[in-house]
Amino acid sequence: MRFIEERFFTSKQAAQIAGFTLRHLQYWRESGVVVAVITETGTGRSIYYSEGNLVDLATMVYWLSVGFTFEVGREVLKTLKEQYPGLLSDREPKRLIFVKEPQEGVAKLVEFELEKVVAAWAKGKFVVPVWLDVIYGRLRERVKG
């Protein structure tokens, strides 16, 4: 989804746009949730985030805002990126569901269909909504603002 023209953002800008603190950003970077573009300059080091990084960060913020733990958010983001490479930069955001088998630990992403959600819940599976259109909408508004 190209709503930003190949710009890069400082840590402060990335935190403000995605909607959380610099400390969160540092922790998420150290935890491997987001891998920033790092440029050596002079005697120090400046850290910059790409538009793809902003989408990753906004995705985590969204999941935390709906009540999921950091660990769940990180797992869902990792699965999303593994199963659907490039999806977070797709021009037509999708609605997916993340489904995890409680005993087997197997996780997968599937296209959202209400019947699939109900069937998964009925079987006791862990289900997380992945509303990329909502995430992108929030991010677009913050970038414009």
C-alpha positions in Angstrom: 0.0 0.0 0.0 1.8 3.1 -1.2 0.4 6.0 0.8 3.8 7.3 1.7 6.3 8.3 -1.0 9.4 6.3 -0.1 10.0 8.3 3.0 11.9 7.3 6.0 11.0 8.3 9.5 13.0 8.9 12.7 12.2 7.0 15.8 10.3 9.9 17.2 8.3 10.3 14.0 7.6 6.6 13.8 6.4 6.5 17.4 4.1 9.5 16.9 2.6 8.2 13.6 2.0 4.7 14.8 0.7 6.0 18.1 2.9 4.8 21.0 6.0 5.8 23.0 9.7 5.8 22.1 10.2 3.3 24.8 7.8 0.9 23.2 9.6 1.4 19.9 12.9 0.6 21.4 11.6 -2.5 23.1 9.9 -3.7 19.9 13.1 -3.1 18.0 15.1 -5.1 20.6 12.5 -7.8 20.6 12.7 -8.2 16.8 9.1 -7.1 16.1 10.4 -4.4 13.7 13.8 -4.3 12.1 14.6 -0.6 11.3 16.9 0.7 8.6 20.0 1.8 10.5 22.4 4.4 9.1 25.8 5.2 10.6 26.3 8.9 10.6 29.2 10.8 12.1 30.1 9.7 15.7 26.6 8.4 16.5 24.0 6.3 14.8 20.6 7.3 13.5 17.8 4.9 13.2 15.2 5.3 10.5 12.0 3.4 9.8 10.5 2.7 6.4 6.8 2.8 5.4 6.7 -0.9 5.8 8.0 -0.6 9.3 5.2 1.9 10.0 2.6 -0.7 8.9 4.2 -3.4 11.1 4.2 -0.9 14.1 0.6 0.2 13.4 -0.4 -3.5 13.2 1.0 -4.2 16.6 -0.6 -1.0 18.1 -4.0 -2.1 16.7 -3.8 -5.6 18.2 -2.7 -4.2 21.6 -5.6 -1.7 21.4 -8.1 -4.5 21.0 -6.7 -6.3 24.1 -4.2 -8.8 22.8 -0.9 -9.3 24.6 2.5 -8.3 23.2 3.4 -12.0 22.7 0.2 -12.7 20.8 0.6 -9.6 18.6 4.2 -10.6 17.8 3.2 -14.1 16.9 0.4 -13.0 14.7 2.6 -10.5 12.9 5.3 -13.1 12.4 2.8 -15.6 11.0 1.3 -12.9 8.8 4.6 -12.0 7.3 5.6 -15.6 6.8 2.4 -16.8 5.2 1.6 -13.7 3.2 4.9 -11.9 2.3 4.1 -8.5 0.9 0.5 -8.5 2.2 1.2 -5.6 4.6 2.1 -3.5 1.5 -0.8 -4.7 -0.6 -2.8 -2.1 -2.4 -6.1 -3.8 -1.4 -6.1 -4.5 2.3 -7.8 -7.7 3.3 -9.7 -9.0 6.3 -8.2 -12.2 7.7 -8.5 -14.3 10.8 -5.5 -15.8 12.6 -6.5 -19.2 14.0 -4.4 -21.3 16.4 -5.0 -24.9 17.4 -4.7 -24.9 21.2 -3.1 -28.3 21.6 -1.1 -28.5 18.5 0.2 -24.9 18.5 -0.3 -24.7 14.7 -1.2 -21.2 13.6 -2.6 -20.1 10.2 -4.2 -17.1 8.5 -7.3 -17.5 6.5 -9.6 -15.1 4.6 -12.3 -13.8 6.9 -15.7 -15.5 6.7 -18.1 -15.3 9.6 -18.8 -19.1 9.3 -15.1 -19.8 9.7 -14.9 -17.7 12.8 -17.9 -19.3 14.4 -16.7 -22.8 13.5 -13.2 -22.1 14.9 -14.7 -20.7 18.2 -17.0 -23.7 18.4 -14.0 -26.0 18.3 -12.2 -24.0 21.0 -9.6 -22.5 18.7 -7.9 -19.2 19.4 -9.1 -16.6 16.8 -7.6 -13.1 16.2 -9.1 -10.7 13.7 -6.7 -9.1 11.2 -8.5 -6.1 9.8 -5.8 -4.6 7.6 -8.2 -2.1 6.1 -8.8 -0.6 9.6 -5.1 -0.6 10.4 -4.2 1.1 7.1 -7.0 3.7 7.6 -5.7 4.7 11.0 -2.1 4.9 9.7 -3.2 7.0 6.7 -4.9 9.5 9.0 -1.9 9.8 11.3 0.5 10.3 8.3 -1.8 13.0 6.9 -2.0 14.7 10.4 
